[in-house]
Amino acid sequence: MGAWLRRTTPLHRPAARALALRLLMIAAVAALFALLIYRIGYHRILRELGSIGWGLAAVAALELAISAICAVGWWFTFPRQTRGGCLTRLFFVRLAGSALNQTIPGASIGGEPVKVLLLRGRFPATLTAASIMCTMLAESLARCLFIMLGLLLALRSVKLGPLPFDSLAAGFALTAAAVAAFMVLQIRGFGAPAARMFDRLRHLGGWVVRIEHALRMVDLHLRELYRSRLPDFAASVALSLVALGVGVVQVWLLIGWLGVGRDWPTALAIETLSVLINFVFFFVPGSLGVQEGGKMLIFAALGLPVPAGLTLGIAFRLASLATVAAGLVALPFLKGPQAEPSPDAARRPEVAQAERSMA
């Protein structure tokens, strides 16, 4: 038994270290957040949150609207003949997956496998995985476009003070390069690079062959989208841009309630810089501390009251927690028994034929 433990325990050490590192990061950011509240004064923050009042419900409702718009964008990544009657379920599955993304220490991808499991009775797992990859790419491209266009529009009428623009620009360039690499990999396919690795692992058993076959199926679905349904992918990107635009409306409402004054260029600048900071620090679980601290930096750069920036970040956090709660409540209802998908009925005819030929 002791020998067996010595052989197996090291396999789990990297995952345990990664988990410990994430938990340490969360603890450090939480401590910093508590210090900021202490320095500013929680009485002032509570007073400013009280000035928002029931407006928080409107912000939370807009957060749900953003989730609905993104769900429609996800819906477009599925083949046309499979979409009937699935939009409502996609909305709740996306809500549940996003809730898990923000509550488990897996950065922003912990809930994606759960989405595949929750849709296994409606779509083949390879099709759902391909659609999730397409949606992630569409949302990332939309963020890049929003940041570039937002800065161009906002900087014409808003003066910005000191911000670590060099660091943000470098981080944006690196993250955008990673998005470009992800796009190239999707277009070229995962099967060919993986096949070379799997050739050396075939002696390990049939699971290697199954994984390789699944990757080829994912490539097939991706190829079908990018070659035959580019307008659908463009619609997904456009809807992600619309969702980001709703974020500008949220900021516009909140800065008015906080007494900063409602001004569209200012709201656009705040939201654009917030998206930029979240884009660069995507690896922080749940954007904990990034959202609140980022808003303070942005308000300082715009010459606005810094405490109002922290309150704005907290208001967004509370609205986000409301959607997380809705997703977690919906999760048990999405786990019910489901019929297995019909391989031929759940795919477009050409996809089904190609899958049968590859099986």
Buried (B, 14 or more C-beta within 10 A) or exposed (E): EEEEEEEEEEEEEEEEEEEEEBEEBBEEBEEBBEEBBEEBEEEBBEEBBEEBEEBBEBBBBBBBBBBBBBBBBBBBBBBEEBBEEBBEBBBBBBBBBBBBBBBBBBBBEBBBBBBBBBBBBBBBBBBBBBBBBBBBBBBBBBBBBBBBBBBEBBBEEBEBEEBEEEEBEEBBEEBBEEBBEBBEBBEEBBBEEBEEEBEEEEEEEEEBEEEBBBBBBBBBBBBBBBEBBEEBBEBBBBBBBBBBBBBBBBBBBBBBBBEBEEBBEBBBBBBBBBBBBBBBBBEBBBBBBBBBBBBBBBBBBBEBBBBBBBBBBBBBBBBBBBBBEBBBEBBEEBEEEEEEBEEEEBBBEEBBEBBEEEE
